[in-house]
Amino acid sequence: MTGLSIAVVGAGTAGLASAILLARLGFRVRVLERVANLQPVGAGVLLQPSGLAALRELGLLAECTGLGAPVGRLYGTTACDGRVILDTRYDDWQVGTFGLGIHRAVLMTSLLDAAKQAGVQIETGVAISRFSQSAHSVELFVSDGRGGEQPYGECCALILADGVRSTLRGQMRVKQRVQPYPWGALWNIQPTPAGMQTTDLRQWYRGCREMFGVMPTGSTHLQRDQRLSSLFWSLPTAQFAAWREAGLDAWKNRVMQLTGGVAEPFLQAIESPAQLSFAAYADVRMQRWHDGRVLAIGDCAHAMSPQLGQGANMALIDAAALARALRPQRAAEVIDWERVFGSYTAMRRQHLGYYRQASRLLTPLFQSNSRVLAVLRDSALYLARHNRLGRYHAATTLVGARTGWLFGAYEEAALCAWRGTREVREALPE
Ligand SMILES: Cc1cc2nc3c(=O)[nH]c(=O)nc-3n(C[C@H](O)[C@H](O)[C@H](O)COP(=O)(O)OP(=O)(O)OC[C@H]3O[C@@H](n4cnc5c(N)ncnc54)[C@H](O)[C@@H]3O)c2cc1C
């Protein structure tokens, strides 16, 4: 057991998952979260086998799979003629594996409970405004409400897990770039209508400019017998105000046309535009993720578009990798943080590099006004779908198991997945 203290800014997936694993290694961990009342918001998320392997390491696999919904494939067709565009199956990676559609509240409740059990000190309503590091420690500051700031304690190392809109990342002496995507998504969670349970994450497209998706999302701790689905609708950020003005019926008509009426039962309970929330996203690039005693993880370090469904997944893997980098130091009285964080960066570089590139490249194929890209996408996916290697490449990308375009597999995922899958199967509700 070490007495060294680590502060984590942000109680999202990345912050809580790392706090749990670091506390279990014997570090004194404080999580500082600016939101006073932690109420998980957001759409359902799809967790991949690689992220499920990290959940397993956290000891939360059974709880999450007991409530989540298995997703066996991503299946997308065109609006006009029902042509298949996307058909990526988890079986093409390893037979019997799948992703897990899960309500964000389930993931966050499980992480929060586990963090408390691990002895993590969680302080809410604390917005860290600045940090300052010396040779021996990192000092934290909060605003004093009068235009100045006041100290908010010291720690040996600081983990920035404060999300894509981090105000602290810029204080790291690391070259970085944040580029907002021009498109975002409207989302909503609905009870799954009777007879519409499926293990497909279903999408419908009109070129690259219209997309509607339905993802099985399972149930929540509070309502275990109600199965839910997450709905997604692509929208350019600049058109959000116009979308609201146009009214709900105009939108419902477009969804009905796009899906050939299939979406109707999902739309019935939506009575006002306010029921749909808009999420904008950005691409975050950092030359490295550490600076002395400070490390950035999760969306703060490498936010990407949700097109590949990897953000929360990568946040969980970041936490597992950080614990792995720190494990040999668990009994040390003094830690060379630069070195430990450097070894974390080395562990994560290729894996995250591939997914950042892939999500940047693929996003305009599903969210843009380009007709050329639509033709390119449809042809490339057709070719990929009709040969074994293409299907394998698509599936390994989906499950979060690639570290390069041609070669490279994220071994951890491959090694853990079959074990994870067996446990997932056992934990699944009948
Ligand atoms: C529409 C949409 C769909 C998505 N679908 C998927 C999916 O299917 N699969 C998937 O894996 N990922 C998905 N993602 C991505 C995923 O949601 C994110 O990658 C993930 O939530 C990032 O977690 P995080 O912990 O890094 O950041 P966050 O969850 O953003 O947490 C950051 C926390 O830091 C706090 N904070 C910020 N600043 C401060 C401060 N100064 N002081 C104290 N606290 C602070 C915030 O309040 C917040 O609680 C989706 C994202 C969107 C927008």
The ligand as an SDF file (V2000), in Angstrom:
LIG
                    3D

 53 58  0  0  0  0  0  0  0  0999 V2000
  -24.2670   10.9870  -29.4520 C   0  0  0  0  0  0  0  0  0  0  0  0
  -23.1100   10.2110  -28.8980 C   0  0  0  0  0  0  0  0  0  0  0  0
  -23.1070    8.8250  -28.9790 C   0  0  0  0  0  0  0  0  0  0  0  0
  -22.0310    8.0860  -28.4790 C   0  0  0  0  0  0  0  0  0  0  0  0
  -22.0520    6.7310  -28.6110 N   0  0  0  0  0  0  0  0  0  0  0  0
  -21.0140    6.0040  -28.1440 C   0  0  0  0  0  0  0  0  0  0  0  0
  -21.0170    4.5820  -28.2540 C   0  0  0  0  0  0  0  0  0  0  0  0
  -21.9500    3.9870  -28.7900 O   0  0  0  0  0  0  0  0  0  0  0  0
  -19.9560    3.8830  -27.7600 N   0  0  0  0  0  0  0  0  0  0  0  0
  -18.9140    4.5040  -27.1560 C   0  0  0  0  0  0  0  0  0  0  0  0
  -17.9780    3.8120  -26.7080 O   0  0  0  0  0  0  0  0  0  0  0  0
  -18.8740    5.8580  -27.0450 N   0  0  0  0  0  0  0  0  0  0  0  0
  -19.8940    6.6150  -27.5170 C   0  0  0  0  0  0  0  0  0  0  0  0
  -19.8670    7.9680  -27.4110 N   0  0  0  0  0  0  0  0  0  0  0  0
  -18.6770    8.6120  -26.8250 C   0  0  0  0  0  0  0  0  0  0  0  0
  -18.6850    8.5700  -25.3220 C   0  0  0  0  0  0  0  0  0  0  0  0
  -19.8820    9.1060  -24.8180 O   0  0  0  0  0  0  0  0  0  0  0  0
  -17.5120    9.3910  -24.7880 C   0  0  0  0  0  0  0  0  0  0  0  0
  -16.3500    9.0560  -25.4750 O   0  0  0  0  0  0  0  0  0  0  0  0
  -17.2840    9.1050  -23.3110 C   0  0  0  0  0  0  0  0  0  0  0  0
  -18.4300    9.4260  -22.5670 O   0  0  0  0  0  0  0  0  0  0  0  0
  -16.0940    9.9360  -22.7920 C   0  0  0  0  0  0  0  0  0  0  0  0
  -15.9540    9.7470  -21.4020 O   0  0  0  0  0  0  0  0  0  0  0  0
  -14.9830   10.6860  -20.5720 P   0  0  0  0  0  0  0  0  0  0  0  0
  -15.0110   10.1480  -19.1850 O   0  0  0  0  0  0  0  0  0  0  0  0
  -13.6820   10.8090  -21.2480 O   0  0  0  0  0  0  0  0  0  0  0  0
  -15.6360   12.1300  -20.6270 O   0  0  0  0  0  0  0  0  0  0  0  0
  -17.0420   12.6560  -20.0650 P   0  0  0  0  0  0  0  0  0  0  0  0
  -18.0220   11.5550  -19.9940 O   0  0  0  0  0  0  0  0  0  0  0  0
  -17.3750   13.8480  -20.8860 O   0  0  0  0  0  0  0  0  0  0  0  0
  -16.7310   13.0960  -18.5610 O   0  0  0  0  0  0  0  0  0  0  0  0
  -16.0370   14.2770  -18.2590 C   0  0  0  0  0  0  0  0  0  0  0  0
  -16.4470   14.7310  -16.8650 C   0  0  0  0  0  0  0  0  0  0  0  0
  -15.5870   15.7890  -16.4400 O   0  0  0  0  0  0  0  0  0  0  0  0
  -16.3460   16.7890  -15.7760 C   0  0  0  0  0  0  0  0  0  0  0  0
  -15.5860   18.0370  -15.8540 N   0  0  0  0  0  0  0  0  0  0  0  0
  -15.3280   18.7730  -16.9530 C   0  0  0  0  0  0  0  0  0  0  0  0
  -14.5460   19.8440  -16.6450 N   0  0  0  0  0  0  0  0  0  0  0  0
  -14.3160   19.7770  -15.3070 C   0  0  0  0  0  0  0  0  0  0  0  0
  -13.5750   20.5910  -14.3890 C   0  0  0  0  0  0  0  0  0  0  0  0
  -12.8940   21.6610  -14.8050 N   0  0  0  0  0  0  0  0  0  0  0  0
  -13.5560   20.2510  -13.0780 N   0  0  0  0  0  0  0  0  0  0  0  0
  -14.2220   19.1400  -12.6350 C   0  0  0  0  0  0  0  0  0  0  0  0
  -14.9500   18.3370  -13.4680 N   0  0  0  0  0  0  0  0  0  0  0  0
  -14.9840   18.6370  -14.7900 C   0  0  0  0  0  0  0  0  0  0  0  0
  -17.6700   16.8000  -16.5650 C   0  0  0  0  0  0  0  0  0  0  0  0
  -18.7080   17.3720  -15.8270 O   0  0  0  0  0  0  0  0  0  0  0  0
  -17.8660   15.2890  -16.8290 C   0  0  0  0  0  0  0  0  0  0  0  0
  -18.5890   14.6800  -15.7830 O   0  0  0  0  0  0  0  0  0  0  0  0
  -20.9320    8.7510  -27.8780 C   0  0  0  0  0  0  0  0  0  0  0  0
  -20.9310   10.1410  -27.7850 C   0  0  0  0  0  0  0  0  0  0  0  0
  -22.0000   10.8760  -28.2790 C   0  0  0  0  0  0  0  0  0  0  0  0
  -21.9670   12.3700  -28.1870 C   0  0  0  0  0  0  0  0  0  0  0  0
  1  2  1  0
  2  3  1  0
  2 52  2  0
  3  4  2  0
  4  5  1  0
  4 50  1  0
  5  6  2  0
  6  7  1  0
  6 13  1  0
  7  8  2  0
  7  9  1  0
  9 10  1  0
 10 11  2  0
 10 12  1  0
 12 13  2  0
 13 14  1  0
 14 15  1  0
 14 50  1  0
 15 16  1  0
 16 17  1  0
 16 18  1  0
 18 19  1  0
 18 20  1  0
 20 21  1  0
 20 22  1  0
 22 23  1  0
 23 24  1  0
 24 25  2  0
 24 26  1  0
 24 27  1  0
 27 28  1  0
 28 29  2  0
 28 30  1  0
 28 31  1  0
 31 32  1  0
 32 33  1  0
 33 34  1  0
 33 48  1  0
 34 35  1  0
 35 36  1  0
 35 46  1  0
 36 37  1  0
 36 45  1  0
 37 38  2  0
 38 39  1  0
 39 40  1  0
 39 45  2  0
 40 41  1  0
 40 42  2  0
 42 43  1  0
 43 44  2  0
 44 45  1  0
 46 47  1  0
 46 48  1  0
 48 49  1  0
 50 51  2  0
 51 52  1  0
 52 53  1  0
M  END
$$$$
